[in-house]
């Protein structure tokens, strides 16, 4: 099965359909934004696809219980998460993820960020492989938990804007262009590490240079041609050859990140499903 068929099978899978229907049924207050988008991972070939639903208003725990296999970890961190009526560098929402590997085995999870203060600092784990500056510490850290087969995996997230820290990462990843990223989302999970480079590609000129595999490049080109979706964010793993691409559907104004003043409700999943249905009808 090639990447096109795997992409389609993910969206047409009952697990994905039920997940989308469940999260799209959650009411969004008129003055709060909402966002869903997709990501894909490749080594040489397709390895996984990810769907994220992000909310900026506060959800009640009963709603979350219907989304996640467990809310034990969620409850510890959610009280320190801040709702926001705008999408900013600090307030990027609370996201619920559905991921599938190449064999269509599914994993659910959540990601949120919290303000680091005297109350929340007991939850904070500093990174093992880089040193954060005071500037980076002022960027809300993040936490992610993923659930599969009764097991839970934790990932710590850090948001890097200081050029001193960017230089550390550029040296470790052996890629000097990483210093030019607007913001680096840096993740540690045990000894595994990953970065996501948040770059504004409105000009069509990438600030950072990432080498994708031929298959990955072919997928990105197909997404732009078939769905008019552009890869706005690049992800790079440290301990293997995996790379990631992320695709939000911005209907009105094609600017990211942090400028959703016009695109207040980004529904990438709904857009893709509609395109797939139209494609099937034309056959």
C-alpha positions as CSV (number, residue, x, y, z in Angstrom):
1,X,0.0,0.0,0.0
2,X,1.5,3.3,-1.0
3,X,1.4,6.5,1.0
4,X,-1.7,7.7,-0.9
5,X,-3.7,4.7,0.1
6,X,-2.4,4.7,3.7
7,X,-3.4,8.4,4.0
8,X,-6.9,7.7,2.7
9,X,-7.3,4.5,4.8
10,X,-6.5,6.5,7.9
11,X,-9.2,9.1,7.2
12,X,-11.8,6.4,6.2
13,X,-11.0,4.2,9.2
14,X,-13.8,3.9,11.7
15,X,-11.5,4.8,14.6
16,X,-10.6,8.1,12.8
17,X,-14.2,8.8,11.8
18,X,-15.5,8.2,15.3
19,X,-12.7,10.4,16.8
20,X,-13.4,13.2,14.3
21,X,-17.2,13.1,15.0
22,X,-16.7,13.0,18.7
23,X,-14.3,16.0,18.9
24,X,-16.3,18.1,16.3
25,X,-19.4,17.6,18.4
26,X,-17.8,19.6,21.3
27,X,-19.3,23.1,21.3
28,X,-16.9,26.0,20.7
29,X,-17.8,29.3,22.4
30,X,-18.1,32.1,19.8
31,X,-15.2,34.1,21.1
32,X,-12.7,31.2,21.2
33,X,-10.7,29.8,18.3
34,X,-10.4,26.1,17.4
35,X,-7.8,24.2,15.3
36,X,-7.3,20.8,13.9
37,X,-4.5,19.7,11.6
38,X,-2.5,16.7,10.5
39,X,1.1,15.5,10.5
40,X,3.0,12.7,8.9
41,X,6.2,10.9,9.7
42,X,8.6,9.3,7.2
43,X,11.9,7.5,7.6
44,X,12.6,6.5,4.0
45,X,9.0,5.4,3.7
46,X,5.7,6.4,5.4
47,X,5.8,5.5,9.1
48,X,2.8,7.3,10.7
49,X,0.0,9.8,10.4
50,X,-1.2,12.1,13.1
51,X,-4.4,14.1,13.6
52,X,-4.6,16.9,16.3
53,X,-7.7,18.6,17.6
54,X,-6.9,21.7,19.7
55,X,-9.1,23.6,22.0
56,X,-8.6,27.0,23.6
57,X,-11.5,27.1,26.0
58,X,-11.7,25.0,29.2
59,X,-13.3,21.5,28.8
60,X,-15.0,19.7,31.7
61,X,-13.4,16.5,32.8
62,X,-16.4,14.4,31.7
63,X,-15.8,15.5,28.1
64,X,-12.2,14.6,28.3
65,X,-13.1,11.2,29.8
66,X,-14.9,10.4,26.5
67,X,-11.7,11.3,24.5
68,X,-8.9,9.7,26.4
69,X,-8.4,6.1,27.7
70,X,-7.3,7.7,31.1
71,X,-7.5,11.2,32.6
72,X,-5.1,10.5,35.5
73,X,-2.2,12.4,33.9
74,X,-4.4,15.0,32.3
75,X,-5.9,16.0,35.6
76,X,-2.5,16.7,37.2
77,X,-1.5,19.3,34.5
78,X,-4.8,20.7,33.2
79,X,-5.3,23.0,36.2
80,X,-2.2,24.9,35.3
81,X,-3.2,25.2,31.6
82,X,-4.6,28.6,30.6
83,X,-7.5,29.2,28.3
84,X,-7.1,31.9,25.7
85,X,-9.3,33.7,23.2
86,X,-6.2,34.3,20.9
87,X,-3.6,31.9,19.6
88,X,-0.2,33.2,20.7
89,X,3.4,32.0,21.1
90,X,2.6,31.0,24.7
91,X,-1.1,30.0,24.3
92,X,-1.2,27.2,21.7
93,X,-4.2,25.4,23.1
94,X,-4.8,21.9,24.5
95,X,-4.5,19.3,21.8
96,X,-5.9,15.7,21.6
97,X,-4.1,13.5,19.2
98,X,-5.0,10.3,17.2
99,X,-2.0,8.6,15.6
100,X,-1.6,5.5,13.4
101,X,1.5,3.7,12.3
102,X,2.0,2.2,8.9
103,X,0.0,-0.9,10.1
104,X,-2.9,1.3,11.1
105,X,-2.4,0.6,14.8
106,X,-3.9,3.6,16.7
107,X,-2.6,5.6,19.7
108,X,-4.5,8.4,21.5
109,X,-2.9,11.2,23.5
110,X,-3.0,14.8,24.7
111,X,-0.6,17.8,24.7
112,X,-0.9,21.0,26.7
113,X,1.3,23.8,28.0
114,X,1.3,25.5,31.4
115,X,2.8,28.6,33.0
116,X,5.9,27.7,35.1
117,X,5.4,29.2,38.6
118,X,5.7,28.1,42.3
119,X,2.6,25.9,42.1
120,X,3.5,24.1,38.8
121,X,7.3,23.9,39.2
122,X,6.9,20.5,41.0
123,X,5.7,19.1,37.7
124,X,8.5,20.5,35.6
125,X,11.4,18.4,34.4
126,X,14.3,20.3,32.9
127,X,15.7,18.9,29.7
128,X,18.6,16.4,30.0
129,X,20.5,17.3,26.8
130,X,20.3,21.1,26.4
131,X,20.4,24.0,28.8
132,X,17.5,26.4,28.8
133,X,18.1,30.2,29.3
134,X,15.8,32.5,31.2
135,X,14.2,33.5,27.9
136,X,13.3,29.9,27.1
137,X,12.0,29.3,30.6
138,X,9.5,32.2,30.1
139,X,8.0,30.2,27.2
140,X,5.4,28.0,28.7
141,X,6.7,24.3,28.8
142,X,4.6,21.5,27.5
143,X,3.7,17.9,28.4
144,X,2.4,15.1,26.3
145,X,1.0,11.6,27.2
146,X,0.2,8.9,24.7
147,X,-1.8,5.8,25.4
148,X,-1.6,2.4,23.6
149,X,-2.4,-1.1,24.7
150,X,-2.9,-0.1,28.3
151,X,0.5,1.6,28.5
152,X,1.3,5.3,28.9
153,X,4.3,7.2,27.3
154,X,5.3,10.7,28.6
155,X,7.1,13.4,26.5
156,X,8.4,16.7,27.8
157,X,8.2,19.8,25.6
158,X,10.3,23.0,25.6
159,X,9.9,26.1,23.5
160,X,13.1,27.7,22.3
161,X,13.4,31.3,21.2
162,X,16.8,32.3,22.5
163,X,19.5,32.2,19.9
164,X,22.0,30.8,22.4
165,X,19.8,27.7,22.9
166,X,19.1,27.4,19.2
167,X,22.8,27.3,18.6
168,X,23.1,24.3,21.0
169,X,20.4,22.4,19.1
170,X,21.9,23.4,15.7
171,X,25.3,21.9,16.8
172,X,23.7,18.7,18.2
173,X,21.7,18.2,15.0
174,X,24.6,19.2,12.9
175,X,22.6,21.8,10.9
176,X,23.5,25.4,11.3
177,X,20.3,26.6,9.5
178,X,18.3,25.5,12.6
179,X,19.5,28.7,14.3
180,X,17.2,30.7,11.8
181,X,14.0,29.0,12.9
182,X,11.4,31.4,14.4
183,X,10.8,29.0,17.3
184,X,11.9,25.5,18.0
185,X,9.6,23.0,19.8
186,X,12.1,20.7,21.5
187,X,10.9,17.3,22.8
188,X,12.5,14.7,25.1
189,X,11.1,11.3,25.9
190,X,13.6,9.1,27.8
191,X,16.6,9.2,25.5
192,X,14.6,10.0,22.4
193,X,14.6,13.6,21.1
194,X,12.8,15.6,18.4
195,X,12.5,19.2,17.2
196,X,9.8,20.9,15.3
197,X,10.8,24.1,13.5
198,X,8.1,26.7,13.5
199,X,8.8,28.8,10.4
200,X,6.7,31.3,8.5
201,X,6.8,30.2,4.8
202,X,4.5,32.9,3.5
203,X,7.3,34.1,1.2
204,X,7.9,30.6,0.0
205,X,11.5,30.8,1.3
206,X,12.3,28.3,4.0
207,X,14.6,29.7,6.8
208,X,15.8,26.2,7.8
209,X,17.0,23.5,5.4
210,X,15.8,20.0,6.1
211,X,16.6,17.0,3.9
212,X,13.6,14.9,3.3
213,X,13.6,11.4,1.7
214,X,12.4,11.1,-1.8
215,X,9.2,9.4,-0.6
216,X,8.6,12.2,1.9
217,X,9.1,14.9,-0.7
218,X,6.7,13.1,-3.0
219,X,4.1,13.0,-0.3
220,X,4.5,16.7,0.5
221,X,4.2,17.5,-3.2
222,X,1.1,15.3,-3.5
223,X,-0.6,17.1,-0.5
224,X,-0.1,20.4,-2.2
225,X,-1.3,19.3,-5.6
226,X,-4.2,17.1,-4.4
227,X,-5.4,19.0,-1.3
228,X,-3.7,22.4,-1.7
229,X,-2.2,21.8,1.8
230,X,1.3,23.1,2.4
231,X,3.9,21.8,4.9
232,X,4.4,24.7,7.2
233,X,6.4,23.0,10.0
234,X,9.3,20.5,9.7
235,X,10.1,17.9,12.4
236,X,13.4,16.2,12.8
237,X,14.3,13.3,15.1
238,X,17.7,13.1,16.7
239,X,18.1,9.3,17.3
240,X,16.8,8.0,13.9
241,X,16.2,9.1,10.3
242,X,12.5,10.1,10.8
243,X,11.3,13.5,9.6
244,X,7.8,15.0,10.0
245,X,5.6,17.4,8.1
246,X,2.6,19.3,9.4
247,X,-0.4,20.6,7.4
248,X,-3.0,23.1,8.6
249,X,-5.8,24.1,6.3
250,X,-5.9,27.9,6.3
251,X,-8.9,28.9,4.3
252,X,-8.7,32.7,4.4
253,X,-5.2,33.8,5.2
254,X,-2.1,31.7,4.5
255,X,0.1,32.9,7.4
256,X,1.4,30.8,10.2
257,X,2.4,30.7,13.0
258,X,0.6,32.9,15.5
259,X,-1.5,34.9,13.1
260,X,-5.0,33.3,13.2
261,X,-6.9,36.6,13.5
262,X,-8.8,35.7,10.4
263,X,-8.7,31.9,10.4
264,X,-10.3,31.5,13.8
265,X,-11.6,28.0,13.2
266,X,-9.2,25.8,11.2
267,X,-10.9,22.5,10.2
268,X,-8.3,20.5,8.3
269,X,-9.9,17.2,9.0
270,X,-13.3,18.3,7.6
271,X,-11.7,19.8,4.6
272,X,-9.7,16.6,3.8
273,X,-12.8,14.4,4.3
274,X,-14.8,16.6,2.0
275,X,-12.1,16.4,-0.7
276,X,-11.9,12.6,-0.4
277,X,-15.7,12.3,-0.8
278,X,-15.7,14.5,-3.9
279,X,-12.8,12.5,-5.3
280,X,-14.6,9.2,-4.7
281,X,-17.8,10.6,-6.4
282,X,-15.8,11.5,-9.5
283,X,-14.7,7.9,-10.0
